[in-house]
């Protein structure tokens, strides 16, 4: 009886302290402090006049701000300003990234603001201003909307922009999206590895991701009948057993080891299968041109097993990020590291990196080797699904 009475007296005396602890714990939970999810969304308030707004802070500092138009006029966002922790950054859609974006009624668009967010796992409170134009049939009105974003920084990373490819079909024509003009300088039986992140816009079954023009031609990585496919000239192909889907980011890696003759295909860090044999082709010097996508011009031959034109291959149909090309055969642990690093991750070190195109609004090579690409019919956009 005495212990029960003591407990009741304790609760009556300190009920306010217990209540305060519950309130604080609830607040921290709402901020996401107890939720390390890689895709935790922030709480959003304000933004009158813009319709619906949602946000996510990525671990590499990028604020992902989605604006959904639920108002009666078209919206043209001209500038976004974000302030947190005494720092203010901004992003303005421009001729390179998010050019000419207009959000019509019932649609949405996601923008990226670089350098806005603190470190992964940190709680934050951010003030955001959006400058925009209300577009009517015969006139437009400039306006400004302010809001507040509160939450925890996600563990996922997010690039500023990605490259959108148009999925144009062969035969070669000038509307195919491509990035090219890189001489790989191969000799016979060359080690190499390719890594690329892709989110498909459609289920077009046959797509060329990477194309190399030689005395013949080779598309070592692509889709065949809607499944990931790896191929080398004289080797049997590796074909995934599962069809791809739209709206999902995939990391696809193909590794060829000249010593063992093993050609191995990986999807999202896991090995799909291997084929064996040895590449046999003459070095063609400057004619060995590497293309991301399907090229605009070239010989009418696409893959090793048939080299038949008119097979219905298209360039990539979707958005592409973080293209890496190595002069080495990556080990499975290195492939896993690339996938774990995420959409905006850096290449693995010590692996003879030949080129690295993050595709953050340009085809600039960040490997230090000067292998900048020349893009054609490619659009850089921040409107992509977060990984």
N, C-alpha and C positions, 0 to 999 in steps of 0.2 A: 504494500500500500504506500509506504513512504517513498519508494523509488518512482512509482507512478505519479504521485503528487509532485515530486521534484521535477519530473519531466514536463508536467503540465505547467508548473510555475516557470520553467525555463522557456517554454514556448510563448507563454503570455508576456514574459519580460523581453524576449529577443525576437518576437515575430517580425518586427520591422526590418531587422538585419537579414533574416532569412528571405523575406520578400525582396529586399534589395538585391540579394545574391541571385535570386531567380530572374529578376528583371535584367540584370547585367548579363547573365548567361544567355538569356533569350536574345538580347541585343547582339552579343558576339556571334551567336548562331546565325542571326539574320544577316550579319556582315559576311558570313562565310568563313569565319575564323576556324571553325571546327570541321570545315568541309574542304578537303584538299582536291576535290574533283578537278579533272583537267579541263572541264567545260563549264565551270561555275559562272552563271550569269550575274551581273550586278543589278542592284536595285536602282530604278530610274524614277525621277520625279520632275515635274515641270515640262518644258518644251511645248508650251501652248502654240497652236497654229501649225505644228508639223505633222500631226497625226500620231501614230505609234512609234515609240523609240525604245530600242533595247541595246544593251552594251555588254562587252566583255573586255577585260584587261588581260593581255597575253604576257607571258613571262619574259619576252624580249622587249618589253616596253611599248608595244603597239596597242593602242585603243581601237577596238572594233566596234563601230557605231552603226547600227542598222536603223534606217529611217523608213517607216512604212507609211505610205500616203493614204490616209483615211479621210482627207478633206476633198473639197469639190473642185480644186484647181490643181494644175500640174506644178511640181516643185523643181526648181533648179538650184541645187546647193552650190554656193560660190566660195564659202570659207568655213572651216571648223576650228575653233579655239578651245583648248583644254588647259585648265589650271589646277595644280595640286602640289602641296608641299612647297609653296613658294616658287614653283616653276611653271611657266606658261609656254606651250607649244601650239603650233597650228599646222593645218593642211588645207591646201586649196586645190581642187580638181584643176587639171591643166591639160595642155596638148599632148602630154606623154602618158599620164595616168588619169583615168576616169574622164576622158575628154567628152565634152558635150552631153553629160548625163542629165536626163530629165526624168523625174519620177512621176509617172501618171497615176491617176486615182486607182486604188486597189493593188498597186505594186509597191515593192520595197527595194532598197539598195543599201549595201553595206560599205562604209568607208573605213579607211585605216588612217589613224593619226599616229605617226612615229614618235617615240620618246615621251609618251604621255604617262605611262604607268610605272610604278616602282617594282621592286624585285618580286619574284614568285612567292606566293604565300602571304604577302604583306596586305594588311587592310588599308583601304584608301577611301578618301572622300574627294570628289573632283567636281569642279564647276566647268560646264561646257556651254559654249555659245555657238550657235549655227546661224550663219548669214545665208540667206536664200532669196530667191525670186519667186513670187507667185505669178504664174503665167496664165493669162486669160486669152480669150479668142482674139482680141484686138489691142491688148496692152499688157504690161507687166508691172508688178509692184515689188520693190525691194523691202525686205523685212528681216528681223532678227529674233531668234528664240533662244532663251536661256533655260538650263536645267541642271540638275544635280545627279551625280552617279556615285553610288556607295557600294562597296563590296570588298572582295578579296581577289588578289591577282591570281589568275589561273596558272596551272603548271604547263599548259600547252604554249607553243610559240606560234607566231603568225607573221608571214612576210608582209611587207608594205603593199605589194601588188603581185599578181601572177600574170602569165602570158596566156591569152585566149586564142586558140587555134580554131579555124572555121570548118574543118571537116570536109573540105572540097575533095572531089573524087579525081582519080586519074582518068584518062591519060594526062600527061603533063600539061599544065596550063598556068596562066599568070595569076590565077586567083587562089592557088594553094597557099595556105599559111606555112611558112618555113623560116628557119634560121640556119644560115649556111655560111659558105665561103671559108671553111677551115680545112687546111690540109693536114691530115693525120700523119703523113710521112711514114707509113708502115713499110716494113720489110716482110718477107714471107714468114708465115707462122708466127704472128705477133701476139703477145699477151695483151689483153685489154679487159676492162670492165666498164659497164654503163649503169648509171643510176639516174632515175627520173621519177618525179611525183606527178601523178595525173588524176584528175577528176573528170570523168566523162560527161558530156552534155547529152549524148544519145547512145543508142545501142547499135550504131553502125558496126557491122560484124568484122570488117577487115580494115585495119588501120596501120599505117607505118609510123612508128615513133622515131626511129633513127634510120638513116639511109646513108650508105657509103658508096660513092661512085668510084669504080676502079676500071680495069680492062673490061670486066663485067660490072655488075652492081650487086649490092647486098643490103637487105633490110634486116639487120640482126635482131631487132626488137620491135614487137608490134602486137596487134590483135589478129588472130586468125579464127574465123567462125565465132567471134565474140569472146575468145579466150586468149589469155596471155600466151605469147609465143616467142621462143628464142631460136635463132637460126644462124649457122655459119656455113660458108660455101659448101664444103664437101662433107659436112656432118649431118646426121639425122637431126630433125628438129625436136625441140622440147615444147610440149603443149600442155597448158594447165587443164585440169579436169573440170574446173568450175567456171561458168560464164561470169563476166564482169557485170557490175551494176552502175547506174548513174548516181550522182550525188554523193559519192564516197571517194575520199582520197586513197589512192594506192601508191605504194613505193615499189617500183619494179627495178630489179637489178639483174643484169646478165654478166657472167664472168667466164672468160675463156683462158685456160692454162695451156700454153703451148708445149710444156714439158710432158704433161699427162694426156693432152688431147681432150680434156674434159670441158664441156660447155655446160654451165649450170645456171638455171633460171630460179630467181627468188622473187617472192611476192610478200610484202610486209615483213621482211626479215626471215621468212621461212623458205626452205628449199622446196621447189616444185618438182624438180627432176633434172636429169642430166642426159647428155648424149656424148658420144666419144668419136674421135677421129682427128684428123689434122688438116689445118688450112693449107691449101696449095694454090698460090697465085703469085704472079710477078709483082714486084714493087713498081708502082706507076708514078712515083714522085708527086708532082704538083697536081696530078689528076685525081688523087685520092681525097675526095672532098667529102667532109662530114656534114650531114644535114640533120637538124632536129625537125621532124615532120617529114612530109613528102615533098621532094624538090619540084620547082617550076619547070625545069628542063633537064634532059638527060636521056640515056638509052632506054628502050622499052623493055626493061627486064627488072624484076623486083626481088625475087627471092630464089635461094639456091636450089630448091628441090624441083623447080620447073622453069624458072626464068621466062615465064610466059606473060606477054603484055595483056592488058584488058581484063585483069582478074578482079576488078572492082575494088582495089585498094584506095583508100583515101588518106589524106593527111590526118593528123590527130583531130578528133572532134571533142573539144573540151578545154579545160584550163590546165596549165603546166607550170611546175615550179621546181627549182633546185636541181638543175641538170648537171651531173658530174660525169666526167670521162677520165678513166685512168689507163696508164700504160702498164698495168699489172693485173694479175688475176687476184681479185679480192677473196680472202678467206671468209668462211661463214661468220666468224666473230666480227669481222669488219662490216659485213653486210648488216648484221644485227645492230651494230653501233650506228650505222647510217639511219636505219629505221627508228631506233630509239631517240636519236637526236631530233627527229620531227621535221615538219615541213620547212622550217627556216633553219635547220641545223647545218653545221659546218661539215666539210668533208673529213674523212678519216686521215690522220697524219701518217707520214712515212709510207705512202702507197703509190708513189709516182703519179701524182695528179697531173693530168694533161690540160684539162680546162674545167672551170667551175662557173656556170651561169646561174646565179640565184634567181634571175629574171624579175628583179624588183624594179621594173620599169625600164629595163635596158638589157641588151645582150652582151654587156661588158663581161669580160673574163676576169674573175677575182682570184685565179690561181697564181697570178704573177707571171704567166707565160705569154701574155699578150694575144691570146686566141679569142679576140672579140668576134662575135657573130654579126652577120648582116641580116636583119629581119625583113620579111616581106609579108604583108597582109596579116600581121600579128597585132593584137590590141592588148595593151596592158591595163589591167583593171584590179581594183581592190574589192570588187563585188564577187567574192568566192566563199564557199562553205568553210568555216573554221574546222580544222582537223579534230 
